[in-house]
Amino acid sequence: SADDGAKLLEALTKGERKRREMESPVRRAREKRRIMLETKGMSPFAGLSGMREMGRLMRGIMRDSIPRADEDENMDINEDMCEDAGLLEGPLELEEGTVLVLKRRVRQNSGGDLVLNGVSGSTLEVLSEDTPDIRVYRDNGTVLLRWDEGDLELNVPETVENLKASIMGGDIVLNGIAASAVIKTKGGDIDLSEATKAFRVKTMGGDIMITLNEHWSEDSKATTMGGNITLGISENTKANISAKTFGGEITVQDDIPGVTESGHPGASRVSIDLSDEDDAPELRVKTMGGNISIAHCGSELIDEEDGVDEEQLEDEETVNNE
């Protein structure tokens, strides 16, 4: 009828207007902010307490954005003073206590991942099929490798005592590295498995995945902005764990003891005391705009939003019945 036609035209007009609003960059930004503030118990900063929390947040961001001397030690070396400068043309022998520094130069269109595998012995070896040109510099027990772009995979020997790596636009993966590590990337993830010694890992726009070796026992820290943090601890881990997030949630496996929750609207904090009243290292994990999950190695926390695989449950039920 004519009335039905008029109603249909009105609905189409409203729908088109709403679609244009949703496609607007301003609208998308507002919608993201609304979701961050309204989901799961979060609310906008309000009043004096809100201003205090915002102040604490901004101080933390500024503090983390300013490089500390200890974190950037040996990250920049005067290449003119380095000995034996040249291209890396084969395996490299590294003496006990070596400081290994890996840096990819920041250039337009540069990218690629960095994969580091811990091995026994004293030989550093490149495993990448399409190996980029790598410059090698030596200076008083420090070995610096620089390259311009592309993926790079290395076997890192146990004679390396300290490892420092910095890239932009790629992921960094560490598999069973026996050295203490300072790792930084922008626009990529960090995957640190079987961490044995102290580490400081930091990324912007990426996730961080960490699993602790049962022998890990040194103060460590992980920070990301715009990403999630997943931490796997062993049954024997002794530590004081501090987890903080702004704009996200912290989930801890049920059977992990010593959990204390605190925080403010939009800023969750969890402390986990696994020290057994002994001196224990501190492990601090912090993210802005992401979630933190803490569980025993090999366990997985199920996100309620992910739901449950019904077919898998049916298969398990059939096996149990049989």
N, C-alpha and C positions, 0 to 999 in steps of 0.2 A: 504494500500500500504506500501512499505518499508519506504517511507518518513514519513507516518503517524505513523508507528511503532516506528521509531527513535524519533520523537517528543514526543510520549507518554512515552517512556522510560526516556527521558530527564526530562519531567515534574514530573514523579514519583520520580526520583532521587533528584530533587530540593525539592519536597514536604517532602521527608523523612529527608533530611538534615535540613530543616526548622523546622520540628517537633522535632528533637533532640535538636536544639538550643532553642526552646521554652520551652522544659522540663528541660533545664539546670538551676540550682539554680542561677547561675550568671546572666543568661538571664532574669529570673523572677524578680530578684532584680532590674536590669536595667530598665525593663519594668515598674515596679511600680514607680520608680523614674521619668521616663519619663512622666507617666500619671499625677503624682502629679504636675509636673512643667509645663505641656502644656495644661491641661484642664482648660477651662473657665477663660481665661485671665491671668493665672499664667505663670510666666517665671522664668528661673534660676536667682539666685543672680548674679549680675554683677556690676563691678565697685565699687567705694567707698560706694555708698548707699547700695549696696548689702552686703558688708562687715559689715557695721554698723548694718543692720537689723539682720544679722547672729549673731553679737555680742550681740545684745539685746535679741535675742532668747536664746542663750546659758546662759546668765546671769539669765534669767527667769527660765530656767530649773534647774540650780544649786540652785537658791533661793528656788524653790519649793521642791527640793529633800532633802534639809536639814531641819529636823524637828525643828519647833519653840518650845520654852519652853511652851508658852501658849497652843499650840495645843496638846502637849504630856503630859500636866499636869495630873497626876493621871492615866496615861495609864500604868505605871509600878509601882507596889507596892511591898514592901518587905513583902513577904508572911509570913516570920517567925515572923513579928511584928503584923500581923493581928489577931484580936480576933475572937472567934467562928468559926474557920476553920473546914470545914467538907463538906460532900456531901449534895447537895440540895435534900431534900426528900419530899417537898410539897410546898404549897403557902408560900410566904415570905412577911411579913409586912414591909413596908418601910416608914420611918418617913418623914415629910415635909422637903424639901430641900435636899433630898438625891442625891448624885452623883453616878450614876450607870455606871460601867465600864464592858464592855463585850469583852473578848479576846479569840480567839481560838488559841491554841498553834500551832506553825508552826512545823509540822511533815511530814514525807514522806507519800504520798498518803492521806493526810488529805484533806477534802473538805466538801462541803455542804453549803446551803444557810442560811441566818439569817433573820427572819421575826419578826418585832416588831410592835405591835398594841397598840395604845394609848387608855387607859380605865380610867374611873373615879374611885375614891376610893384610897386605899393605898396598895392593894394586888398585888404583882408580882406573876404571874402564868405561868407555862410551859404548852404549848398546843400541843407540838409535840407528835405524836403517839409512835415513837421509840426514846425515850428521851435518849440522851447521858449522861454519867456520868458528872455531873457539880459540880465543887468545888466552895464553897462560902467562901469569906473572907470579914471581916468587919474592918473598921479602921476610926474612927472619922467622921462619917457621909458619908463615902464612902463604897459602896458595889461592890465587884469585883466578877464576874462570869467567870470561865475558863472551857473550855471543849476541847477535843482533835479532834473530827471529827463528821461529820454528820449534818443533818439539825436541826435547832433549831428555834422554834416559841415561842414568849413570849408575854404576856399581860403586858404592862408597865404602872403603875398607874400614876396619875397626881401629886403625891407627889414627883416624880423624877424631880429635877430642872435642872440637867445637865446629858446628856447621851453621853458616849464615846464608840464607837464600832470599833474593828479592827479585820479583818479576811483576809485569803488568799485563793484564789481559789473558790470563791462563790459569789453569789449576796446578797445584803443587801436591804431589803424593810422596809420602815417606813410608817405606816399608822396612820396619825393623832396624832403624838407624841406631847405632850404639853411641852416638855423640849427643851432647847437648845441642839444642837447635833454636835458632831465631829465624822465623819464617814470616815473610810478608808478601802479599799479592793484592792487587786491585782488580776487581771484575772477575775473580775466579774463586774456586773452592779450595780448601785445604783438607787433606786426608792424612792423618798421622796415626799409623797403626803400630802397635807394640812399642809404645813410648817407654824408654828405659830411664832416661835422664831428664834433666830440666829442659823445659821448652817454653818459648814465647811465640805464639802464632797470632797473626792479625790479618784480616782481610776486610775489604769494603765491597759490598754487593755479592757476597758469596757465603756458602755454608762451611762449617767446620765440623769434621768428624774425627774423634779421638778415641783410641782404645789404649788403656794402660797395661803395660807388662806387669807381671806380679812382682818384679824387682824394682819398679819405679818408686823413688823415694826423695825427690827433690822439688822445691818450690817451682810452680809453673803457672802459666796464664794463657788464656785464649780469649780473643776479642773479635767481634764482627759487627758491622753495621749493615742492616738490611738482609741478614741471613740467619739461619738456624744453627744451633750447636747441639751435636749429639755426642755424649760422653759415655764410654763403656769402661767400667772399673772391674777389677778382678775380685774374687772372694777374699783375697788377702790384702787388699789395698788398705793402707793406713794413711789417712789424710784428713785435713779440715777443708772441706769443699765449700766455696762461696759461689752461688749462682745468682745472677741479676739479669733482668730483662725489662725493657721499656716497650710497651706495645705488644707484648706476647705472653706466653704462658710457660711455666716450668712444670715438667712432669717427672716424677721420681718413681722408680719401681717399688712396689709395695713392700717387698721384704728387705729393703735397704734401711738400716736403723739410723737413729740419731738425727732425724730430719726436723728442722724448725723452719716454719714459714712466717714471713713478715712482708712489709712493703706498704705501698700506698696505691690508690686507684691508678691503674695503668702502669704501675711499676712493681713487679713481683720480685721477691727475694727469698731464697732458700739457703739455709746453712745445713751442712751434713757433717756431723762429728763422727769420724771413723778412727779416732786416735786411740781408743781404749785407754784413755788417761795417760798416754805416753806422748813424748815429743813426736810430732808428725808434720810432714810438709804441708804447705798451703797450696791449694789449687783453686784459682779464680777463673770463672767463665762469665762472660758478659756479652750481651747482644742488645742492639736497639732495632726494634721492628721485627723481631724473630722469636722463635720458641727455643726452649732448652729441654732436652730429654736426657735423663741420667738412668742408666740401667747396668746390670752386670753384663760382662762381655758374653756375646752369644744370645742375649735376650733381646726381644723387641717389644717396645711399647706400642700398643694399638691406639691409633687416633680414632676417637669416636666418630669423626666426620668420615673416616675411610670405610667404616662399616665392617662387616664380617663376610668372608667368602662363603656363601651358603653351600655351593657345590663341594667345597673342601670339607665342610662340616658333615655333609651327607656321606661323603666317601669315608671319612673317619668313623662315622657311626656304623656304616656297613661293615667295615673291618672289625670293629669292636664286637658287633653282633655275631660275626662269623667265628 
